[in-house]
Amino acid sequence: MTRYVVPCGTILLCLIAYWLSTRFDEVPPILLRGMQPADFPQMVLLLIIALSVLVMVFDPPIEHAPIGLNAWTSMGLFAVFALLAQIDLFLGLGVFAGGLAYAWGERRIWGIGLVSVLSPALIFLLFDQAFRIRFPRGLLTDLWYG
């Protein structure tokens, strides 16, 4: 039964997203260089729908092992990240990275601390300095942006 439920749920979500993408504003033809804003997401959604149909048709049913504790912990860390990102995106990233390293077996405190601090810092510096993308204000980003 789940062999069909998961792909059908994916297809349903893709159809909803496709419908939402039809509401994007269109660029006037004189300014158009390439595709309309909705074209790329619609192509990706159609590819996902096609792959979901192929999974239903060609993927043989197999018995899967129960979901392990690491997977549940990782999913819980996504929820923690979503909550902490409301305070500051990089605080959430740091806690998520450190928690994930711990959940996957890292026990050295300096290793967890390095992942927790270095990963968000490198991501922030890459996007802020190299790509010139400003992040939403938060607890830590206010310190940088002033």
Protein Blocks (a to p, Z undefined) as FASTA:
>chain_A
ZZmmmmmmmmmmmmmmmmmmmmpccddfklpgcjafklmmmmmmmmmmmmmmmmmmmmcc
dddddddfklmmmmmmmmmmmmmmmmomklmmmmmmmmmmmmnopabfklmmmmmmmmmm
mmmmmmmmmnopacdddfklmmmnZZ
